[in-house]
Amino acid sequence: MRIDRSSSRRVAPRAILVGVVLAAASCTNPEREAQLLAEISAMGDALNDTRAYVADLEMRVDSLVRVAVRQDSALVRLSEFTGVQIPRGGPQ
C-alpha cells in the first residue's frame, strides 16, 4: 500500500491557516464585547420606544378619523335640516 504524501502536504498548511484564523477570532477583548452588548441593548430599547411611539400615533390618527367622521355626519344632518347644499368631493 502506497501513501500519497503530496496531498497531505497540501492539506497541512491549510489546516494550520484555519487554526490560526480560529485562534485569532477567539481572542476578543472582553471590554469590547461588553460595550457591544450594551450598544445592542440600547438599540433594542430604542426600537421598543419607537414601536410604542408608532402605536401612540396610530391611536391618535384613529381618534382623529372618528372625530372627522362625526363632524361630517353632523354637517350632513345640519345641511339636510336647513336645506343647504354641501358640495361633495375633494378640492378641484
C-alpha distances in whole Angstrom, upper triangle without the diagonal:
4,7,10,13,15,16,16,18,21,21,22,25,26,25,28,30,30,31,33,35,35,36,39,40,41,43,46,50,51,55,53,52,55,57,55,56,59,59,58,60,63,62,62,65,66,65,67,70,70,69,72,74,73,74,77,78,77,80,82,82,82,85,87,86,88,91,91,91,94,96,95,97,100,100,100,102,105,105,106,108,110,109,108,105,102,100,96,93,92,93,94
4,7,9,12,13,13,15,17,18,19,22,23,23,25,28,28,29,31,33,33,35,37,38,39,41,44,48,50,53,52,50,54,56,53,54,58,58,56,59,62,60,60,64,65,63,65,69,68,68,71,73,72,73,76,77,76,79,81,81,81,84,86,85,87,90,90,90,93,95,94,96,99,99,99,102,104,104,105,107,109,108,107,104,100,98,95,92,90,91,92
4,6,9,9,9,12,14,14,15,18,19,19,21,24,24,25,27,29,29,31,33,34,35,37,40,44,46,49,48,47,50,52,50,50,54,54,53,55,58,57,57,60,61,60,62,65,65,64,68,69,69,70,73,73,73,76,78,77,78,81,82,82,84,87,87,87,90,92,91,93,96,96,96,99,101,101,102,105,106,106,104,101,98,96,92,89,87,88,89
4,6,6,7,9,11,12,13,16,17,18,20,22,22,23,26,27,28,29,32,33,34,36,39,43,45,48,46,45,49,50,48,49,53,52,51,54,56,55,55,59,60,58,60,63,63,63,66,68,67,68,71,72,71,74,76,76,76,79,81,80,82,85,85,85,88,90,89,91,94,94,94,97,99,99,100,103,104,104,102,99,95,93,90,87,85,86,87
4,6,5,6,9,10,11,13,15,15,17,19,20,21,23,25,26,27,29,31,32,34,37,40,42,45,44,43,47,48,46,47,51,51,49,52,55,53,54,58,58,57,59,62,62,62,65,67,66,67,71,71,71,73,76,75,76,79,80,80,82,84,84,85,88,89,89,91,94,94,94,97,99,99,100,103,104,104,101,99,95,93,90,87,85,86,86
4,6,5,7,9,10,12,13,15,16,18,19,21,22,24,25,27,28,30,31,33,36,39,42,45,43,42,46,47,45,47,50,49,48,51,54,52,53,56,57,56,58,61,60,61,64,65,64,66,69,69,69,72,74,73,74,77,78,78,80,83,83,83,86,88,87,89,92,92,92,95,97,97,98,101,102,102,99,97,93,91,88,84,82,83,84
4,5,5,6,9,11,11,12,15,16,17,19,21,22,23,25,26,27,29,31,34,37,40,43,41,40,44,45,43,44,47,47,45,48,51,49,50,53,54,53,55,58,57,57,61,62,61,63,66,66,66,69,71,70,71,74,75,75,77,80,79,80,83,84,84,86,88,89,89,92,94,94,95,98,99,98,96,93,90,88,85,81,79,80,81
4,5,5,6,9,10,10,12,14,15,16,18,20,21,22,24,26,27,29,32,35,38,41,39,38,42,43,41,42,46,46,44,47,50,48,49,52,53,52,54,57,57,57,60,62,61,62,65,66,66,68,70,70,71,74,75,75,77,80,80,80,83,85,84,86,89,89,90,92,94,94,95,98,99,99,97,94,91,89,85,82,80,81,82
4,6,5,7,9,10,11,13,15,16,17,19,21,22,23,25,27,28,31,35,37,40,38,38,41,43,41,42,46,45,44,47,50,48,49,53,53,52,55,57,57,57,60,62,61,63,66,66,66,69,71,71,72,75,76,75,78,80,80,81,84,85,85,87,89,90,90,93,95,95,96,99,100,99,97,95,91,89,86,82,80,81,82
4,6,6,7,9,11,12,13,15,16,18,19,21,22,23,25,27,30,33,36,39,37,36,40,41,39,40,44,43,42,45,47,46,47,50,51,50,52,55,54,55,58,59,58,60,63,63,63,66,68,67,69,72,72,72,75,77,77,78,81,82,82,83,86,87,87,90,91,91,93,95,97,96,94,91,88,85,82,79,77,78,78
4,6,5,6,9,10,11,12,14,15,16,18,20,21,23,25,28,31,33,36,35,34,37,39,36,38,41,41,39,42,45,43,44,48,48,47,50,52,52,52,55,57,56,58,61,61,61,64,66,65,66,69,70,70,72,75,75,75,78,80,80,81,84,85,85,87,89,90,91,93,95,94,92,90,86,84,81,77,75,76,77
4,5,5,6,9,10,11,12,14,15,16,18,20,21,23,26,29,32,35,33,33,36,37,36,37,40,40,39,42,45,43,44,48,48,48,50,53,52,53,56,57,57,58,61,62,62,65,67,66,67,70,71,71,74,76,76,77,80,81,81,83,85,86,86,89,91,91,92,95,96,96,94,91,88,86,82,79,77,78,79
4,5,5,6,9,10,10,12,14,15,16,18,20,21,24,28,30,33,31,31,35,36,34,36,39,38,38,41,43,42,43,46,47,46,49,51,51,51,54,56,55,57,60,60,60,63,65,65,66,69,70,70,72,75,75,76,78,80,80,81,84,85,85,88,89,90,91,94,95,94,92,90,86,84,81,78,75,76,77
4,5,5,6,9,10,11,12,14,15,16,18,20,23,26,29,32,30,29,33,34,32,33,37,36,35,38,40,39,40,43,44,43,46,48,48,48,51,53,52,54,57,57,57,60,62,62,63,66,67,66,69,71,71,72,75,76,76,78,81,81,82,84,86,86,87,90,91,91,89,86,82,80,77,74,72,73,74
4,5,5,6,9,10,11,12,14,15,16,19,22,25,27,30,29,28,31,33,31,32,36,35,34,37,40,39,39,43,43,43,45,48,47,48,51,52,52,53,56,57,57,60,62,61,63,65,66,67,69,71,71,72,75,76,76,78,81,81,82,84,86,86,88,90,91,91,89,87,83,81,78,75,73,74,75
4,5,5,6,9,10,10,12,14,15,17,20,23,26,29,27,27,30,32,30,32,35,35,34,37,39,38,39,43,43,43,45,48,48,48,51,53,52,54,57,57,58,60,62,62,63,66,67,67,70,72,72,73,76,77,77,79,82,82,83,85,87,88,89,91,93,92,90,88,84,82,79,76,74,75,76
4,5,5,6,9,10,11,12,14,16,18,22,25,27,25,25,29,30,28,30,33,32,32,35,37,36,37,40,41,40,43,45,45,46,49,50,50,52,54,55,55,58,60,60,61,64,65,65,67,69,69,70,73,74,75,76,79,80,80,83,84,85,86,89,90,90,87,85,81,79,76,73,71,71,73
4,6,5,6,9,10,11,12,15,17,21,23,26,24,23,27,28,26,27,31,30,29,32,35,34,34,38,39,38,40,43,43,43,46,48,47,49,52,52,52,55,57,57,58,61,62,62,64,67,67,68,70,72,72,74,76,77,78,80,82,82,84,86,87,87,85,82,79,77,74,71,69,69,71
4,5,5,6,9,10,11,13,16,19,21,24,23,22,26,27,26,27,30,30,30,32,35,34,35,38,39,39,41,43,43,44,47,48,48,50,53,53,54,56,58,58,59,62,63,64,66,68,68,69,72,73,74,75,78,78,79,82,83,84,85,88,89,89,87,84,81,79,76,73,71,72,73
4,5,5,6,9,10,11,14,17,20,23,21,21,25,26,24,26,29,29,29,32,34,33,34,37,38,38,40,43,43,44,46,48,48,50,52,53,53,56,58,58,59,62,63,63,66,68,68,69,72,73,73,75,78,78,79,82,83,84,85,88,89,89,86,84,80,79,76,73,70,71,72
4,5,5,6,9,10,12,16,19,21,19,19,23,23,22,23,27,26,26,29,31,30,31,34,35,35,37,40,40,40,43,44,44,46,49,49,50,53,54,54,56,58,59,60,62,64,64,66,68,69,70,72,74,75,76,78,79,80,82,84,85,85,83,80,77,75,72,69,67,67,69
4,5,5,6,9,11,15,17,20,18,17,21,22,20,22,25,25,24,27,29,29,30,33,34,33,36,38,38,39,42,43,43,45,47,48,49,51,53,53,55,57,58,59,61,63,63,65,67,68,69,71,73,74,75,77,78,79,81,83,84,84,82,80,76,74,72,68,66,67,69
4,5,5,7,10,13,15,19,17,17,20,22,21,22,25,26,25,28,30,30,31,34,35,35,37,39,40,40,43,45,45,47,49,50,50,53,55,55,56,59,60,61,63,65,65,67,69,70,71,73,75,76,77,79,80,81,83,85,86,86,84,82,78,77,74,71,69,69,71
4,5,5,8,11,14,17,15,15,19,20,19,20,23,24,23,26,28,28,29,32,33,33,35,38,38,39,42,43,43,45,47,48,49,51,53,53,55,57,58,59,61,63,64,65,67,69,69,71,73,74,75,77,79,80,81,83,84,85,82,80,76,75,72,69,67,67,69
4,5,7,10,13,15,13,13,16,18,16,18,21,21,20,23,25,25,26,29,30,30,32,34,35,36,38,40,40,42,44,45,45,48,50,50,51,54,55,56,58,60,60,62,64,65,66,68,70,71,72,74,75,76,78,80,81,81,79,77,73,72,69,66,63,64,66
4,6,9,11,14,13,12,15,17,16,17,20,21,20,23,25,25,26,29,30,30,32,34,35,36,38,40,40,42,44,45,46,48,50,51,52,54,56,56,58,60,61,62,64,66,67,68,70,71,72,75,76,77,78,81,82,82,80,78,74,73,70,67,65,66,68
4,7,9,12,11,11,14,16,15,17,20,20,21,23,25,25,27,29,30,31,33,35,36,37,39,40,41,43,45,46,47,49,51,52,53,55,56,57,59,61,62,63,66,67,68,70,71,72,74,76,77,78,80,82,83,83,81,79,75,74,71,68,66,67,69
4,6,9,8,8,11,12,12,13,16,17,17,19,21,22,23,26,27,28,29,31,32,34,36,37,38,40,42,43,44,46,47,48,50,52,53,54,56,58,59,60,62,64,64,66,68,69,70,73,74,75,77,78,80,80,78,76,72,71,68,65,63,64,66
4,5,5,6,9,10,11,12,14,15,17,18,20,21,23,24,26,27,29,30,31,33,35,36,37,39,41,42,43,45,47,48,49,51,52,54,56,57,58,60,62,63,64,66,68,69,70,72,73,74,76,78,79,80,77,76,72,71,68,65,63,63,65
4,5,5,6,9,10,10,12,14,15,16,18,20,21,23,24,26,27,29,30,31,33,34,36,37,39,40,42,44,45,46,48,50,51,52,54,56,57,58,60,61,63,65,66,67,69,71,72,73,75,76,78,78,76,75,71,70,67,65,62,63,65
4,5,5,6,9,10,11,12,14,15,16,18,20,21,22,24,26,27,28,30,32,33,35,36,37,39,41,42,43,45,47,48,49,51,53,54,55,57,59,60,61,63,64,66,67,69,70,71,73,75,76,77,74,73,69,68,66,63,61,61,64
4,5,5,6,9,10,10,12,14,15,16,18,20,21,22,24,26,27,29,30,31,33,35,36,37,39,41,42,43,45,46,48,49,51,52,53,55,57,58,59,61,63,64,65,67,68,69,71,73,74,75,72,71,67,66,64,61,58,59,61
4,5,5,6,9,10,10,12,14,15,16,18,20,21,23,24,26,27,29,30,31,33,35,36,37,39,41,42,43,45,46,48,50,51,52,54,56,57,58,60,62,63,64,66,67,68,70,72,73,74,71,70,66,65,63,60,57,58,60
4,5,5,6,9,10,10,12,14,15,16,18,20,21,23,24,26,27,29,30,32,33,35,36,38,39,41,42,44,45,47,48,50,51,53,54,55,57,59,60,61,63,65,66,67,69,71,72,73,70,69,65,64,62,59,57,58,60
4,5,5,6,9,10,10,12,14,15,16,18,20,21,22,24,26,27,28,30,31,33,35,36,37,39,41,42,43,45,47,48,49,51,53,54,55,57,58,59,61,63,64,65,67,69,70,71,68,67,63,62,60,57,55,55,58
4,5,5,6,9,10,10,12,14,15,16,18,20,21,23,24,26,27,29,30,31,33,35,36,37,39,41,42,43,45,47,48,49,51,52,53,55,57,58,59,62,63,64,66,67,68,69,67,65,61,60,58,55,53,53,56
4,5,5,6,9,10,11,12,14,15,17,18,20,21,23,24,26,27,29,30,32,33,35,36,38,39,41,42,44,45,47,48,50,51,52,54,56,57,58,60,62,63,65,66,67,68,66,65,61,60,57,55,52,53,56
4,5,5,6,9,10,11,12,14,15,16,18,20,21,22,24,26,27,29,30,32,33,35,36,38,39,41,42,44,45,47,48,49,51,53,54,55,57,59,60,61,63,65,66,67,64,63,59,58,56,54,51,52,55
4,5,5,6,9,10,10,12,14,15,16,18,20,21,22,24,26,27,28,30,31,33,35,36,37,39,41,42,43,45,47,48,49,51,52,53,55,57,58,59,61,63,64,64,62,61,57,56,54,51,49,49,52
4,5,5,6,9,10,10,12,14,15,17,18,20,21,23,24,26,27,29,30,31,33,35,36,37,39,41,42,43,45,47,48,49,51,52,54,56,57,58,60,61,63,63,61,60,56,55,52,50,47,48,51
4,5,5,6,9,10,11,12,14,15,17,18,20,21,23,24,26,27,29,30,32,33,35,36,38,39,41,42,44,45,47,48,50,51,53,54,56,57,59,60,61,62,60,59,55,55,52,50,47,49,51
4,5,5,6,9,10,10,12,14,15,16,18,20,21,22,24,26,27,29,30,32,33,35,36,38,39,41,42,43,45,47,48,49,51,53,54,55,57,58,59,60,58,57,53,52,50,48,45,46,49
4,5,5,6,9,10,10,12,14,15,16,18,20,21,22,24,26,27,28,30,31,33,35,36,37,39,41,42,43,45,46,47,49,51,52,53,55,57,58,59,56,55,51,50,48,45,43,44,46
4,5,5,6,9,10,11,12,14,15,17,18,20,21,23,24,26,27,29,30,32,33,35,36,38,39,41,42,44,45,47,48,50,51,52,54,56,57,58,56,54,50,50,47,45,43,44,46
4,5,5,6,9,10,11,12,14,15,17,18,20,21,23,24,26,27,29,30,32,33,35,36,38,39,41,42,44,45,47,48,49,51,53,54,55,56,54,53,49,49,47,44,42,43,46
4,5,5,6,9,10,10,12,14,15,16,18,20,21,22,24,26,27,28,30,32,33,35,36,37,39,41,42,43,45,47,48,49,51,52,53,54,52,51,47,46,44,42,39,40,43
4,5,5,6,9,10,10,12,14,15,16,18,20,21,23,24,26,27,29,30,31,33,35,36,37,39,41,42,43,45,46,48,49,51,52,53,51,49,46,45,42,40,38,39,41
4,5,5,6,9,10,11,12,14,15,17,19,20,21,23,24,26,27,29,30,32,33,35,36,38,39,41,42,44,45,47,48,50,51,52,50,49,45,45,42,40,38,39,42
4,5,5,6,9,10,11,12,14,15,17,18,20,21,23,24,26,27,29,30,32,33,35,36,38,39,41,42,43,45,47,48,49,50,48,47,43,43,41,39,37,38,41
4,5,5,6,9,10,10,12,14,15,16,18,20,21,22,24,26,27,29,30,31,33,35,36,37,39,41,42,43,45,46,48,48,46,45,41,40,38,36,34,35,38
4,5,5,6,9,10,11,12,14,15,16,18,20,21,23,24,26,27,29,30,31,33,35,36,37,39,41,42,43,45,46,47,45,44,40,40,37,35,33,35,37
4,5,5,6,9,10,11,12,14,15,17,19,20,21,23,24,26,27,29,30,32,33,35,36,38,39,41,42,44,45,46,44,43,40,39,37,35,33,35,38
4,5,5,6,9,10,11,12,14,15,17,18,20,21,23,24,26,27,29,30,32,33,35,36,37,39,41,42,43,44,42,41,37,37,35,33,31,32,35
4,5,5,6,9,10,10,12,14,15,16,18,20,21,23,24,26,27,29,30,31,33,35,36,37,39,41,42,42,40,39,35,35,32,30,28,30,33
4,5,5,6,9,10,11,12,14,15,17,19,20,21,23,25,26,27,29,30,32,33,35,36,38,39,41,42,40,39,35,35,32,31,29,31,34
4,5,5,6,9,10,11,12,14,16,17,18,20,21,23,24,26,27,29,30,32,33,35,36,38,39,40,38,37,34,34,32,30,28,30,33
4,5,5,6,9,10,10,12,14,15,16,18,20,21,22,24,26,27,28,30,31,33,35,36,37,38,36,35,31,31,29,27,25,27,30
4,5,5,6,9,10,11,12,14,15,17,18,20,21,23,24,26,27,29,30,31,33,35,36,37,35,34,30,30,27,26,24,26,29
4,6,5,6,9,10,11,12,14,15,17,18,20,21,23,24,26,27,29,30,32,33,35,36,34,33,30,30,28,26,25,27,31
4,5,5,6,9,10,11,12,14,15,16,18,20,21,22,24,26,27,28,30,32,33,34,32,31,28,28,26,25,23,25,29
4,5,5,6,9,10,10,12,14,15,16,18,20,21,22,24,25,27,28,30,31,32,30,29,25,25,23,22,20,22,25
4,5,5,6,9,10,11,12,14,15,17,18,20,21,23,24,26,27,29,30,31,30,28,25,25,23,22,21,23,27
4,5,5,6,9,10,11,12,14,15,17,18,20,21,23,24,26,27,29,30,28,28,24,25,23,22,22,24,27
4,5,5,6,9,10,10,12,14,15,16,18,20,21,22,24,26,27,28,26,25,22,22,20,20,18,20,24
4,5,5,6,9,10,10,12,14,15,16,18,20,21,22,24,26,26,25,23,20,20,18,17,16,19,22
4,5,5,6,9,10,11,12,14,15,17,18,20,21,23,24,25,24,23,20,21,19,19,19,21,25
4,5,5,6,9,10,10,12,14,15,16,18,20,21,22,24,22,22,19,20,19,19,18,21,24
4,5,5,6,9,10,10,12,14,15,16,18,20,21,22,20,19,16,16,15,15,15,17,20
4,5,5,6,9,10,11,12,14,15,16,18,20,21,19,18,15,16,14,15,15,18,21
4,5,5,6,9,10,11,12,14,15,16,18,20,19,18,16,18,16,17,18,21,24
4,5,5,6,9,10,10,12,14,15,16,18,16,16,13,15,15,16,16,18,22
4,5,5,6,9,10,10,12,14,15,16,14,14,11,12,11,13,13,16,19
4,5,5,6,9,10,11,12,14,15,14,14,12,14,13,15,16,19,22
4,5,5,6,9,10,11,12,14,13,14,12,15,15,17,18,21,24
4,5,5,6,8,10,10,12,10,11,8,11,12,14,16,18,21
4,5,5,6,9,10,10,9,9,8,11,10,13,16,18,20
4,5,5,6,9,10,10,11,11,14,14,17,19,22,24
4,5,5,6,8,8,10,10,14,15,18,20,22,24
4,5,5,6,5,6,7,11,12,16,18,19,21
4,6,5,7,8,9,13,14,17,20,22,24
4,6,8,11,12,16,17,21,23,25,27
4,6,9,11,15,17,20,23,24,25
4,6,9,13,15,19,21,22,24
4,6,10,13,16,18,19,20
4,6,9,13,15,16,17
4,6,10,12,13,15
4,7,9,10,11
4,7,9,11
4,7,8
4,6
4
